[in-house]
């Protein structure tokens, strides 16, 4: 069907070609029958010419079929109907044969025209369907683009909200707790003679100090000040140290000393990838060790986080491969990296998991105005 449609389309592009092909088909049949005239029966020319006329009607349209039928009738009369080489009026039997050939050819032409119109309707419907598919595809692309932009804005708003909450906790609640701790210390100094009261106040002071450390730790985990002021390298080292102390997981951090600064969005995205990977290792992998490799090349940054845990279960990997719907944390990591033009891959072979992120990035200018170094109490609390 595809070959026939292509052949018909090539012929129908040019009117001269259609007439030429139609007449050539009939002439070929006539010459073939004329060369074998002495070896074939009288009815054979009718049988041979009929396919040539059918070919003209099928592929060359109504216009070229009319001269083809006329040429076939003239050829039959001149070469094959006695008296040959003459255009005199044939007898009744011969006239009936020619009339039957004419009627059969006319029916074939009508059938070919009906088929051609049907094909034109199908092609028109196909063209309209393709236009509608293209329109729907464009609408879907627009919707996907809007969704990606919304996701990017949500991630950006999330980072800004984390920064605001971290500042509020540090500047407001932290300062209030520090003042309360000093007041309790003063009261404890005045009531040293009251042993029981002093013990209670000492315990309360310790609770307040512990609460202050927790608030500072939560503030730093939400958005570490080091990330904005000292850069990604310092923030990752600080977070890895605190994570190792809290989780008792040994983390091998491979981070060059000359890693340098990156744009703010890139540093935030990479830090969140490291943070999410270590959290997943602590919650799900059961691994006692982890390894982080950070490299800054000329045109991109690579991040690799690996563990030696139980890996991702087969059913979870099949679900991620079939539906493309990983967990919220993995989806957030992937979306952050994708918004910046990078890619994130997760490989798990049953004896560990490796998360690799590639992020195109240009080196940001160094800002050495001020570097925040967390005090010993905050680091220990982290």
Buried (B, 14 or more C-beta within 10 A) or exposed (E): EEEEEEEBEEBBEEEEBBBBBBBEBBBEBBEBBBEEBEEBEEEBBBEBBBEBBBBBBBBBBEEBBBBBBBBBBEBBBBBBBEEEEEEEEBEEEBEEBBEEBBEBBBEBBEEBBEEBEEBEEEEEEEEEEEEEEEEEEEEEEEEEEEEEEEBBEEBBEEBEEBBEBBBEBBEEBBEEBEEBBEEBBEBBEEEEEEEEBBEEBEEBBEEBBEBBBEBBBBBBBBBBBBBBBBBBBBBBBBBBBBBBEEBEBEBEBEBEEEBBBBBEBBBBBBBBBBBBBBEBBBEBBEBEBBBBBBEBEEEBBBBBBBBBBBBBEEEBBEBBEEEEEBEEBBEBBBBBBBBBEBEBEBEBEEEBBBBBBBBEBEBBEEEEEEEBEBEEEBBEBB
